[in-house]
């Protein structure tokens, strides 16, 4: 039975190729958009997840996600430090600034001011320079991708001078910092140095980073901080989830990607449905012959479904392969899409979605074959 199904497909390579190409492109689009959405959500909280030495993030009660922080008062750092179970605290400045140099236009950048002594939450991987170089006056660390945007075509090296909010800064280290949401350049500096680059001198700390004592669960310490200080205290996992949840619910990102994915499904289903209906129409005499030879409606339906499954499987495999190649090419450490990848469950869901759409779209063709009347077909009338 299935041998007959495949022989019929081999007899019409043009339509077979059209169905496979349609499935391939639709599957690739859906998987790619799903991976981009997932990577974008991860990027929104990348700074939080990268600082794995931090157990608790303390913030103003009005702060709902990492990228939009309400400043804290200076006294808040000391108040948090006095809570039981807290081993250490470090203030962090988080500011959106403008950077430029004499040969380039200004670019948006994320400035992170770290504790002067511990440099808590500093990037672990430094390409050029050393972590201790941040102790130099006006010294900053800049991410490698940001460096190439500011000085395209030049070798990655320290010693470059740029302007941050019209103040002089010297690049003393190049990092592989995780890409941040909405910033072309990521800058790390000591707290005192970063303070000079911000536009305000009051209420400048955006977060208090907390490490807990070994015997103290971070979740309980966070609850204790919140009760005693009135500030919001979240564990690293909670703050990451809260940031992702904010962008999921309060921006048009979900709607935008969902629309694209839905269009991909509809276009793929339309291509498969219409092309396969034409294939059935062109081969209607073969199906009628099988009916005359004793094939039941169930047997004919299995033949058609086997043909759809075969073409869908090939198209889905090629589509997932194209999406995987895309992420492999764009996810290098120096790419603007660094950190983006294709988790296993996105191809899995994509294949299920597209194959379901293909079977639904082919239902008309299945019905035509099942309800075929051989005598009408051979008299020149379609079923």
VENKABEL-V377429 format. One record per pair of residues at least 24 apart in sequence whose C-alpha atoms are under 7 Angstrom apart, sorted by the first residue. I is the first residue (numbers start at 1). J is the second residue. D is the distance in Angstrom with one decimal. If there is no record, write none. Layout:
BEGIN
i-><I;I>
j-><J;J>
d-><D;D>
END
This chain:
BEGIN
i-><1;2;2;5;5;6;15;15;19;19;19;19;20;20;20;20;21;22;22;22;23;23;23;23;24;24;24;24;25;26;26;26;27;27;27;27;27;28;28;28;28;29;30;30;30;31;31;31;31;31;32;33;33;34;35;35;35;36;37;39;39;39;41;43;43;43;44;44;44;44;45;45;45;46;46;46;47;47;48;48;49;49;51;54;54;54;54;55;55;55;55;55;55;56;56;56;56;56;56;56;56;56;57;57;57;57;57;57;57;57;58;58;58;58;58;58;58;59;59;59;59;59;59;60;60;61;61;65;65;65;66;69;70;71;71;71;71;72;72;72;72;73;74;77;79;80;83;85;85;85;85;86;86;86;86;87;87;87;88;88;89;89;89;89;90;90;90;90;90;91;91;91;91;91;92;92;92;92;93;93;93;93;93;94;97;97;98;98;99;99;99;99;100;100;100;101;101;104;107;108;108;108;109;109;109;109;110;110;110;110;111;111;111;112;112;112;113;113;113;113;113;114;114;114;115;115;116;116;116;119;123;123;125;125;126;126;126;126;127;127;127;128;128;128;128;129;129;129;129;130;133;133;134;134;134;138;138;138;139;139;139;139;139;140;140;140;140;140;140;140;140;141;141;141;141;141;141;141;141;142;142;142;142;142;142;142;143;143;143;143;143;143;143;144;144;144;144;145;145;146;146;146;164;165;167;179;265;265;269;269;269;270;272;272;273;273;273;276;277;280;285;287;288;288;288;288;291;292;297;300;300;301;301;304;308;312;312;316;320>
j-><303;303;306;303;307;307;275;279;271;272;275;311;311;312;314;315;315;268;271;272;268;312;315;316;315;316;318;319;319;264;265;268;316;319;320;350;354;319;320;322;323;264;261;264;350;320;323;346;347;350;323;257;261;346;341;342;346;340;257;339;340;341;244;179;180;181;180;181;243;244;240;243;244;178;179;180;178;180;236;240;236;240;121;209;210;211;236;210;211;212;218;235;236;209;210;211;218;222;233;234;235;236;207;208;209;210;233;234;235;236;207;208;209;231;232;233;234;206;207;208;231;232;233;231;232;231;232;242;243;246;243;206;206;203;204;205;206;203;204;205;206;203;203;208;229;225;225;212;213;216;221;210;211;212;213;211;212;213;210;211;208;209;210;211;115;120;208;209;210;115;205;207;208;209;205;206;207;208;191;204;205;206;207;206;164;165;164;165;162;163;164;165;162;163;164;162;163;150;184;183;184;185;183;184;185;186;183;185;186;187;186;187;188;187;188;189;188;189;190;191;194;189;190;191;190;191;190;191;192;190;175;177;175;176;173;174;175;176;174;175;176;157;158;173;174;158;172;173;174;173;172;173;172;189;190;169;170;193;169;170;171;172;189;169;170;171;172;173;187;188;189;171;172;173;174;175;187;188;189;171;173;174;175;186;187;188;174;175;176;177;185;186;187;174;175;176;334;334;335;184;185;186;197;197;197;338;354;357;357;358;361;361;358;361;358;361;362;362;365;365;377;369;372;373;374;377;374;374;370;369;370;366;370;366;359;355;358;351;347>
d-><6.7;6.3;7.0;5.5;6.1;6.8;6.4;6.6;6.5;5.4;6.5;6.9;5.9;6.9;6.6;4.6;6.5;5.8;6.0;7.0;5.6;6.5;4.7;6.1;4.4;5.7;5.5;4.1;6.0;5.1;6.6;5.2;5.8;4.8;6.5;6.6;6.7;4.2;5.6;5.9;5.1;6.5;5.2;6.1;6.6;6.7;6.1;6.3;6.0;6.1;5.4;6.5;6.8;6.5;6.2;5.1;7.0;6.7;6.8;6.9;4.7;6.7;5.7;6.5;5.9;5.7;6.6;5.0;6.8;6.5;5.4;6.1;6.8;6.1;6.9;6.3;6.7;6.8;6.6;6.3;6.8;6.7;4.8;6.1;5.9;5.6;7.0;5.9;5.1;6.5;6.1;5.8;5.8;6.1;5.0;6.6;6.6;6.5;6.5;5.6;4.3;5.7;6.5;6.1;5.1;6.3;5.7;5.4;6.1;6.5;5.6;5.0;6.4;6.7;5.7;4.3;6.5;6.7;5.1;6.6;6.1;5.3;6.4;5.5;6.0;5.5;5.1;6.3;4.4;6.6;6.1;5.8;6.3;5.3;5.6;5.6;4.6;5.2;6.6;5.4;5.8;4.7;6.2;6.3;6.7;6.5;6.3;5.8;5.6;5.8;6.0;6.8;6.2;4.6;6.0;5.5;4.9;4.9;5.9;5.3;6.4;5.5;4.6;6.4;5.6;6.9;5.6;5.0;6.6;6.1;6.0;5.9;4.5;6.0;5.5;5.9;5.2;6.1;6.8;6.4;4.8;5.2;6.9;5.7;6.7;6.3;5.8;5.6;6.9;5.5;4.6;6.5;5.7;5.3;6.8;4.6;5.8;6.7;6.9;5.7;5.9;6.7;5.0;5.7;4.5;5.7;5.7;6.3;5.0;6.0;6.3;4.8;6.0;6.2;5.0;6.4;6.1;5.1;5.3;4.4;5.0;6.2;4.9;4.8;6.0;5.3;5.0;5.5;6.8;6.9;6.6;5.5;6.0;5.7;6.9;5.8;4.3;6.3;5.3;5.3;6.8;6.6;6.8;5.3;4.9;6.9;6.2;4.5;6.6;6.2;6.0;7.0;6.7;6.4;6.6;5.1;5.8;6.2;6.2;5.1;6.0;5.6;6.8;6.7;6.1;5.1;5.8;6.7;6.6;5.8;4.8;5.8;5.9;4.5;5.6;6.6;5.6;5.0;6.3;6.7;6.5;5.2;6.0;5.8;4.7;6.5;5.5;4.6;5.5;5.6;6.6;5.6;6.8;5.8;5.8;5.9;6.7;5.4;6.9;6.0;4.3;6.6;6.2;6.2;6.5;7.0;6.4;6.9;5.4;5.3;5.5;6.8;6.1;6.7;6.9;4.5;4.9;6.8;5.1;6.5;6.6;6.7;6.6;6.9;4.8;6.9;6.9;6.7;4.9;6.7;6.3;6.0;6.2;6.3;6.9;6.0;7.0;6.1;6.3>
END
